[in-house]
Amino acid sequence: MIDLYYWTTPNGHKITLFLEEAGLDYKVLPINIGRGEQFQPDFLKVAPNNRIPAMVDHAPVDGGEPISVFESGAMLVYLAEKTGRFLPTDIRRRADVLQWLFWQMGGLGPMAGQNHHCNTYAPEKIQYAIDRYVGETGRLYGVLNKRLADREFIAGEYSIADMASYPWIVSHERQSQDLNDFPNLKRWFDTIAARPATIRAYEVAKEFNTQPTVSDEEARKILFGQNAQTVR
Ligand SMILES: N[C@@H](CCC(=O)N[C@@H](CS)C(=O)NCC(=O)O)C(=O)O
């Protein structure tokens, strides 16, 4: 029913977390971003930003033509609305989930991504950049830790806000963060890690790739050599 354009990265995991929780029928179409498959014309028709994840729903609820969606946050909202799950309809609880979803999309994801880049991939280790992104990632972990002091999940019940943030906390060591410094976040992390759907989602990843995505010089060139001229 759903074609999922996917690779084994945090933004990809967000969507398999949802699909496994909801038990939706889906087919994974692997897009190896370390080999440049994000520039294939068929993929770009669905994902003009040449980034995974993206999807095509062949059975939208209005019964019409297939709907394609890119951007993981938009995909989570689409899937939540399709299934009526993990995003409340009540306006107060819905606003709460959405503000934390957007917090992840605009804050935790981009900052942790730059953290990975400056800490791990940058050929020159620039201390200012490392301190900036490790510090900002730590600040965001602190915000989440505080938020989770008096509730089990980010917006009360398990929701798309949790699914968006969890995969970025999985790589906490690479971000130079110690979860023992954030006890509420650690408890939340361990709770989500133990969910059967989470375990299944990360098993799905292993069917497609078990290696680091940035494993060689070719991958570095493809992923870190992009500019206005590489847009296709
Ligand atoms: N804001 C986008 C970010 C997507 C993104 O950065 N995806 C990465 C993998 S996690 C990607 O496809 N990178 C390919 C590239 O850099 O060429 C989302 O949340 O969907």
Ligand as a Chemical Component Dictionary entry (heavy atoms), coordinates in Angstrom:
data_LIG
# 
_chem_comp.id                   LIG 
_chem_comp.type                 NON-POLYMER 
_chem_comp.pdbx_formal_charge   0 
_chem_comp.three_letter_code    LIG 
# 
loop_
_chem_comp_atom.comp_id 
_chem_comp_atom.atom_id 
_chem_comp_atom.alt_atom_id 
_chem_comp_atom.type_symbol 
_chem_comp_atom.charge 
_chem_comp_atom.model_Cartn_x 
_chem_comp_atom.model_Cartn_y 
_chem_comp_atom.model_Cartn_z 
_chem_comp_atom.pdbx_ordinal 
LIG N1  N1  N 0 14.456 17.462 6.844  1  
LIG C1  C1  C 0 14.594 16.219 6.125  2  
LIG C2  C2  C 0 16.028 15.758 6.233  3  
LIG C3  C3  C 0 16.266 14.514 5.441  4  
LIG C4  C4  C 0 17.746 14.155 5.399  5  
LIG O1  O1  O 0 18.634 14.958 5.719  6  
LIG N2  N2  N 0 18.002 12.920 4.960  7  
LIG C5  C5  C 0 19.370 12.468 4.810  8  
LIG C6  C6  C 0 19.554 11.144 5.517  9  
LIG S1  S1  S 0 19.139 11.262 7.245  10 
LIG C7  C7  C 0 19.661 12.250 3.337  11 
LIG O2  O2  O 0 18.836 11.754 2.602  12 
LIG N3  N3  N 0 20.845 12.632 2.878  13 
LIG C8  C8  C 0 21.198 12.473 1.517  14 
LIG C9  C9  C 0 22.151 13.531 1.037  15 
LIG O3  O3  O 0 22.672 14.294 1.891  16 
LIG O4  O4  O 0 22.416 13.574 -0.151 17 
LIG C10 C10 C 0 13.645 15.176 6.732  18 
LIG O5  O5  O 0 13.445 15.220 7.933  19 
LIG O6  O6  O 0 13.096 14.356 5.985  20 
# 
loop_
_chem_comp_bond.comp_id 
_chem_comp_bond.atom_id_1 
_chem_comp_bond.atom_id_2 
_chem_comp_bond.value_order 
_chem_comp_bond.pdbx_ordinal 
LIG N1  C1  SING 1  
LIG C1  C2  SING 2  
LIG C1  C10 SING 3  
LIG C2  C3  SING 4  
LIG C3  C4  SING 5  
LIG C4  O1  DOUB 6  
LIG C4  N2  SING 7  
LIG N2  C5  SING 8  
LIG C5  C6  SING 9  
LIG C5  C7  SING 10 
LIG C6  S1  SING 11 
LIG C7  O2  DOUB 12 
LIG C7  N3  SING 13 
LIG N3  C8  SING 14 
LIG C8  C9  SING 15 
LIG C9  O3  DOUB 16 
LIG C9  O4  SING 17 
LIG C10 O5  DOUB 18 
LIG C10 O6  SING 19 
# 
